[in-house]
């Protein structure tokens, strides 16, 4: 394995190497075949064709990724909410895979940095982030198969982003839930911005949440508010037992 | 493994044994956990609950099966039609998983024989066959996981039932295609009904297609016409090379 990897590494171009490294960081594993990901980030304005003359763009992969997301989220909801009927499960899945939510995910993953296009990103349309996000999921499925794709969706999407209580409207904001608990328990808390980079639509904020002068959670997102909310949610799960006992 | 199987067999009730055997025949493999399939065939009129008080009926499993079918068919179309764009793929998938088609599949699998209900089948509504069919797919996924479920869908649904040329309207009838070829090639052909059983909506027809006095294909379906069409399609694939060379 090591030898194969070495040969592979040495035959890669520098550009491929950078793409591979960035992808690996995003995926949390080594991609097998970069071509699938290249397709997922190719806008149709590039007019690319494969060796058989079929058009290459992320649009076909969107269809595939949408289907994979749909079935993984369906299985997750089915197991997680054993008393939810068909109508409930359908409604919850629609919320999770809504255009709005997928656009957020695409932005948070900053996938647009990889897109190859002959038109400027301003002309992509507002759903481009969600569309590329779906295509990215499709590429993971082609590259690694269903089981791996499912694991990725669980680790990188369901765990950090999908919160059934919140989707049901039971929890409006984890930040306010956490602040309330800190005040009740007489604990000090601070949200510290430690990272603030990128420009325009690619701007990113990193937030550290300190409770009693200890960093309890960190989060990075496209707005300060969102990063604070994600960090609060992470802290909430750290303290969940305690908070639930106090409420 | 053999010992475990023996213990399992001897501890099964006769009723479970019959259910197990019928399922095995339908699935083409041994089910692990009969409970998933029992749920897939339980109508809500039974008012069954699990040990935690959650209602048991096939409706939740329909949601799961629909999602699994959707993703397996999506991956199949994606691979099979490399020049089909997102709109084409979406349209073809809708045709394959249409209510009408799923109802046909449910009927051909004769799944209604397994349904436990306190209301008579006449009151189930016309989509019951498709609904149980989806629930059945959901049960296979729970029992055996995605990869197995995908194999089942390929072997028992896509291979015998999904025909892209026909869905595209390129082939209207395999029977007429085959007859035309037989006449051109001066081959004799007969459609022989060898099986005609069941009553009412559960009626089944078995058809053998003889070409030059040799049985080339067999098929069983809920109407004589459908069984002839399926047998013709099977024979078509046997002779495909020859037919394509002649047309």
Boltz contact constraints between the chains, C-beta under 6 A:
constraints:
  - contact:
      token1: [A, 54]
      token2: [B, 82]
      max_distance: 6.0
  - contact:
      token1: [A, 54]
      token2: [B, 83]
      max_distance: 6.0
  - contact:
      token1: [A, 59]
      token2: [B, 86]
      max_distance: 6.0
  - contact:
      token1: [A, 60]
      token2: [B, 86]
      max_distance: 6.0
  - contact:
      token1: [A, 63]
      token2: [B, 86]
      max_distance: 6.0
  - contact:
      token1: [A, 63]
      token2: [B, 89]
      max_distance: 6.0
  - contact:
      token1: [A, 64]
      token2: [B, 74]
      max_distance: 6.0
  - contact:
      token1: [A, 64]
      token2: [B, 78]
      max_distance: 6.0
  - contact:
      token1: [A, 67]
      token2: [B, 70]
      max_distance: 6.0
  - contact:
      token1: [A, 67]
      token2: [B, 71]
      max_distance: 6.0
  - contact:
      token1: [A, 67]
      token2: [B, 74]
      max_distance: 6.0
  - contact:
      token1: [A, 68]
      token2: [B, 71]
      max_distance: 6.0
  - contact:
      token1: [A, 70]
      token2: [B, 67]
      max_distance: 6.0
  - contact:
      token1: [A, 71]
      token2: [B, 67]
      max_distance: 6.0
  - contact:
      token1: [A, 71]
      token2: [B, 68]
      max_distance: 6.0
  - contact:
      token1: [A, 71]
      token2: [B, 71]
      max_distance: 6.0
  - contact:
      token1: [A, 74]
      token2: [B, 64]
      max_distance: 6.0
  - contact:
      token1: [A, 74]
      token2: [B, 67]
      max_distance: 6.0
  - contact:
      token1: [A, 78]
      token2: [B, 64]
      max_distance: 6.0
  - contact:
      token1: [A, 82]
      token2: [B, 54]
      max_distance: 6.0
  - contact:
      token1: [A, 83]
      token2: [B, 54]
      max_distance: 6.0
  - contact:
      token1: [A, 86]
      token2: [B, 59]
      max_distance: 6.0
  - contact:
      token1: [A, 86]
      token2: [B, 60]
      max_distance: 6.0
  - contact:
      token1: [A, 86]
      token2: [B, 63]
      max_distance: 6.0
  - contact:
      token1: [A, 89]
      token2: [B, 63]
      max_distance: 6.0
  - contact:
      token1: [A, 146]
      token2: [B, 146]
      max_distance: 6.0
